[in-house]
Amino acid sequence: MAKYFIEDDSIEWEVLDDLVSRKIMAYDPSLMIVKIKFKKGGIGPLHQHPHVQITHVQSGSFEVSIDGTKQILKAGDAFLVPSNLIHGVHCLEAGILIDTFSPMRDDFL
């Protein structure tokens, strides 16, 4: 049976390090949505992957680096990462990012 409705309170945070946690909210083979919570100073290290990524800044502020270009984004902003570009984030003010990936990230499961 497909799970059409996802309730935030029913999903536990997965601790990645002292400053970063994530929740895999929903996915199918073509799409995935992940919530990442950062404390101030948290890092999403520079990396790359074949998935296209669009991220919405739900709260906080972040210095985002994509392909060597950096910009500070705040709540309500978003960024797009095409396939295989090097990217990462540095949390300037505690907040939450909502990542979407196409296709889904098998390595997160």
The 8 nearest C-alpha neighbors of each residue, nearest first, counted from 0:
[[1, 2, 3, 4, 27, 5, 26, 25],
 [2, 0, 3, 4, 27, 26, 25, 5],
 [1, 3, 4, 0, 5, 25, 26, 6],
 [4, 2, 1, 5, 25, 0, 6, 26],
 [5, 3, 2, 6, 1, 25, 7, 24],
 [4, 6, 7, 3, 24, 2, 25, 9],
 [5, 7, 9, 8, 4, 10, 24, 3],
 [6, 8, 9, 10, 5, 24, 11, 22],
 [9, 7, 6, 10, 11, 5, 12, 22],
 [8, 10, 7, 6, 11, 5, 24, 12],
 [11, 9, 8, 7, 12, 22, 6, 24],
 [10, 12, 13, 22, 9, 8, 7, 21],
 [11, 13, 22, 21, 20, 14, 10, 23],
 [14, 12, 21, 20, 22, 15, 11, 23],
 [15, 13, 20, 16, 12, 19, 21, 17],
 [14, 16, 20, 19, 13, 17, 21, 18],
 [17, 15, 19, 18, 14, 20, 41, 13],
 [16, 18, 19, 15, 14, 20, 41, 38],
 [17, 19, 41, 38, 16, 37, 20, 40],
 [18, 20, 37, 16, 15, 36, 41, 17],
 [21, 19, 14, 36, 15, 13, 35, 12],
 [22, 20, 35, 13, 12, 34, 36, 14],
 [23, 21, 34, 12, 33, 24, 13, 35],
 [22, 24, 33, 25, 34, 32, 21, 31],
 [23, 25, 33, 32, 22, 34, 5, 26],
 [26, 24, 32, 31, 23, 5, 27, 33],
 [27, 25, 31, 30, 32, 103, 28, 24],
 [26, 28, 30, 29, 31, 103, 25, 102],
 [29, 27, 103, 30, 102, 26, 31, 101],
 [28, 30, 102, 27, 101, 103, 31, 26],
 [29, 31, 101, 103, 102, 27, 26, 100],
 [32, 30, 26, 103, 100, 99, 25, 27],
 [31, 33, 99, 25, 98, 24, 26, 23],
 [34, 32, 23, 98, 24, 22, 97, 99],
 [33, 35, 97, 22, 21, 96, 98, 23],
 [36, 34, 21, 96, 95, 20, 97, 33],
 [37, 35, 95, 20, 19, 94, 21, 96],
 [38, 36, 19, 94, 41, 93, 18, 95],
 [37, 39, 93, 18, 41, 40, 19, 94],
 [40, 38, 93, 92, 90, 91, 41, 37],
 [39, 41, 90, 91, 38, 42, 89, 18],
 [42, 40, 18, 90, 37, 38, 39, 19],
 [43, 41, 89, 44, 88, 90, 40, 19],
 [42, 44, 88, 87, 89, 45, 41, 19],
 [45, 43, 87, 42, 46, 88, 86, 89],
 [44, 46, 87, 86, 85, 43, 47, 88],
 [47, 45, 85, 86, 44, 87, 48, 84],
 [46, 48, 85, 83, 84, 86, 49, 45],
 [49, 47, 83, 50, 82, 46, 84, 85],
 [48, 50, 82, 83, 51, 47, 81, 84],
 [51, 49, 82, 101, 48, 102, 100, 52],
 [50, 52, 82, 81, 101, 100, 80, 49],
 [53, 51, 100, 80, 99, 79, 50, 54],
 [52, 54, 79, 99, 78, 98, 80, 100],
 [53, 55, 98, 78, 77, 97, 99, 52],
 [54, 56, 77, 97, 96, 57, 76, 98],
 [55, 57, 96, 74, 76, 75, 58, 77],
 [58, 56, 74, 95, 96, 55, 75, 97],
 [57, 59, 74, 94, 95, 56, 60, 73],
 [58, 60, 94, 92, 93, 74, 73, 95],
 [61, 59, 73, 92, 91, 72, 90, 74],
 [62, 60, 90, 91, 72, 89, 71, 63],
 [61, 63, 71, 89, 70, 88, 72, 90],
 [64, 62, 88, 70, 69, 61, 87, 71],
 [63, 65, 69, 86, 87, 68, 67, 88],
 [66, 64, 86, 68, 67, 85, 69, 63],
 [65, 67, 85, 68, 84, 86, 64, 69],
 [68, 66, 65, 64, 69, 85, 86, 84],
 [69, 67, 65, 64, 66, 70, 63, 86],
 [70, 68, 64, 63, 65, 67, 62, 71],
 [69, 71, 63, 62, 72, 64, 68, 61],
 [70, 72, 62, 61, 63, 73, 60, 69],
 [73, 71, 61, 60, 76, 70, 62, 63],
 [72, 74, 60, 76, 59, 75, 56, 61],
 [75, 73, 58, 56, 57, 76, 59, 60],
 [74, 76, 56, 57, 73, 77, 55, 58],
 [77, 75, 56, 74, 73, 72, 55, 78],
 [78, 76, 55, 54, 56, 75, 79, 53],
 [77, 79, 54, 53, 80, 55, 76, 52],
 [80, 78, 53, 52, 81, 54, 77, 51],
 [79, 81, 52, 51, 53, 82, 84, 78],
 [82, 80, 51, 84, 79, 83, 52, 50],
 [81, 83, 49, 51, 50, 84, 48, 80],
 [84, 82, 48, 49, 47, 85, 81, 50],
 [85, 83, 47, 66, 82, 81, 86, 80],
 [86, 84, 47, 66, 46, 65, 45, 83],
 [87, 85, 65, 45, 64, 46, 66, 84],
 [86, 88, 45, 44, 43, 64, 63, 46],
 [87, 89, 63, 43, 62, 42, 64, 61],
 [90, 88, 42, 62, 61, 41, 91, 43],
 [89, 91, 61, 40, 41, 39, 92, 60],
 [92, 90, 61, 60, 39, 40, 89, 93],
 [91, 93, 59, 60, 39, 90, 94, 61],
 [94, 92, 38, 39, 59, 37, 90, 91],
 [93, 95, 59, 58, 37, 36, 92, 60],
 [94, 96, 36, 58, 57, 35, 37, 56],
 [95, 97, 56, 35, 57, 55, 34, 98],
 [96, 98, 34, 55, 54, 33, 35, 56],
 [99, 97, 54, 33, 32, 53, 96, 34],
 [98, 100, 32, 53, 31, 52, 54, 33],
 [101, 99, 52, 31, 103, 30, 51, 102],
 [102, 100, 30, 103, 51, 50, 29, 31],
 [101, 103, 29, 30, 100, 50, 28, 104],
 [104, 102, 31, 30, 101, 28, 100, 29],
 [105, 103, 106, 107, 102, 100, 31, 50],
 [104, 106, 107, 108, 103, 28, 102, 31],
 [105, 107, 104, 108, 103, 48, 50, 102],
 [108, 106, 105, 104, 23, 103, 33, 31],
 [107, 106, 105, 104, 23, 103, 26, 31]]
